[in-house]
Amino acid sequence: MQQTKRDVIVVGGGVIGVSVAYYAASQGASVLLIDRGRIGHGSSYGNAGLLAPVTVNHFPVPESFLRVAISP
Ligand SMILES: Cc1cc2nc3c(=O)[nH]c(=O)nc-3n(C[C@H](O)[C@H](O)[C@H](O)COP(=O)(O)OP(=O)(O)OC[C@H]3O[C@@H](n4cnc5c(N)ncnc54)[C@H](O)[C@@H]3O)c2cc1C
């Protein structure tokens, strides 16, 4: 097997891994991004690659369910 040295190896090609790989590469690092499946087909696929905490409903207390239930 051919061996190639990399500065950075990123495991997982979701929005986080791809972003880490992108920014490391943009700083001049040689990067290897590996995924057990298809790039971008984990949770990031379900959320279209977005991280938007403002859109997340949190359920730490029972009242949160009431807020969701009465919101339009
Ligand atoms: C339906 C849905 C709605 C969502 N809504 C929101 C929202 O409104 N706001 C918000 O902020 N977030 C939301 N999220 C959550 C958000 O999508 C995730 O937090 C985010 O995409 C996680 O990104 P990630 O890169 O950490 O993980 P992932 O996108 O899951 O990527 C992880 C990758 O790692 C790979 N992997 C795992 N284990 C291994 C291994 N051992 N070896 C190699 N590869 C491996 C997987 O194949 C996958 O490709 C939502 C998620 C879903 C599914």
The ligand as an ORCA input file, in Angstrom:
! r2SCAN-3c Opt
* xyz 0 1
  C     -33.532     16.462     10.351
  C     -32.446     17.252     11.044
  C     -32.692     18.580     11.396
  C     -31.714     19.321     12.047
  N     -31.969     20.630     12.374
  C     -30.991     21.402     12.912
  C     -31.191     22.806     13.151
  O     -32.252     23.373     12.933
  N     -30.167     23.511     13.635
  C     -28.959     22.941     13.917
  O     -28.042     23.648     14.333
  N     -28.748     21.622     13.728
  C     -29.728     20.846     13.240
  N     -29.530     19.502     13.047
  C     -28.269     18.936     13.537
  C     -27.127     19.187     12.580
  O     -27.508     18.774     11.279
  C     -25.944     18.386     13.117
  O     -25.624     18.831     14.423
  C     -24.711     18.567     12.251
  O     -25.005     18.363     10.873
  C     -23.655     17.583     12.712
  O     -22.575     17.715     11.831
  P     -21.349     16.754     11.999
  O     -20.365     17.100     10.902
  O     -20.845     16.794     13.404
  O     -21.939     15.281     11.849
  P     -22.451     14.501     10.522
  O     -23.030     15.413      9.502
  O     -23.303     13.391     11.043
  O     -21.125     13.922      9.927
  C     -20.406     12.899     10.573
  C     -19.749     12.074      9.497
  O     -18.822     11.206     10.137
  C     -18.897      9.948      9.501
  N     -18.414      8.957     10.463
  C     -18.990      8.641     11.645
  N     -18.258      7.706     12.259
  C     -17.208      7.434     11.439
  C     -16.108      6.559     11.532
  N     -15.927      5.752     12.596
  N     -15.205      6.526     10.516
  C     -15.382      7.333      9.429
  N     -16.404      8.195      9.294
  C     -17.316      8.243     10.298
  C     -20.355      9.776      9.091
  O     -20.486      8.877      8.004
  C     -20.735     11.212      8.718
  O     -20.583     11.464      7.312
  C     -30.481     18.726     12.386
  C     -30.225     17.388     12.031
  C     -31.188     16.672     11.361
  C     -30.889     15.217     10.990
*
